[in-house]
Amino acid sequence: MPHIIVKLWPGRSEDQKKQMTDKIVKIIKNTTGAPESSISMAIEEVPKEKWNEEVYKPDIIEKEHLLYKKPGY
């Protein structure tokens, strides 16, 4: 606890994903007090042509009540 899932379009390097993971884990640790050993994170690359069906509809539209940051599109 907690487990973070980041969904984004493909195209980032492994180094960029590692840097993003390190920064997000650090923020989660500092804001929740959770030990780093209990934080997990996954990155799911979703092709642009599948974004609406695999992310936008199920994770944004259908779970709008859970969003703390809404997209601007």
N, C-alpha and C positions, 0 to 999 in steps of 0.2 A: 504494500500500500504506500503510495499510490502507483498506478500504472497509467502511463501517458501514451496515447497513440497520435502520431502526426501523419496526416494524409496530405500528399502533395503530388504535383505532376512530376514525372521522371525528369532527370537532367542534372541533378546535383551530384557532385563527386562524393566519394566515400569520406574524404577529408571534411567537406562541408557538412555532411550528415553527422560526423563525429563531433565537430565543433558545435553544431546546433544541439546535439544531445547533451554535451557537457554543460552548455549554458542553461538549457532548460532544467536539467537535473539540479544544478546549483541553485537556481531560482526556487524550484519546488522545495528543496531542502531548507533554504533560508526562510521561506514564507510559511511553511507548514510545520517545521521542526522535525520532520521525518528524517530518520537516519538515511544516508545515501545508500546503504546496503538494502534498504527496503523499497527503493524506488526502481521501477523498471520502465523502459521506454521502447516503443516500436515505431518504425517508419514504414508506412505503406505508400508505395508509389502507384498512383492511379492515372492511367493515360487520359489525356485531355478529352478524348471522345467518349470516355466512360464516366467522366466526372459527375454529370447530372444524375445519371442512374445509380452510381455506386456511392456518391458522397452527398451531393447537393440535396436530392430528395430525401434519402433516409436519415442523414445526419444533421442537416440544416433545416429543411422545411418541416419535417415530421418531429423534430426535437427542438424547435425554436424556443420553447419554454426553458430549455436548459442552457441556451447560449449566453455567455457573458460578453462575447464580442461577435457581432453580426458582420457578415461580409458586405461590402459596398456594391455588390452587383445584383 
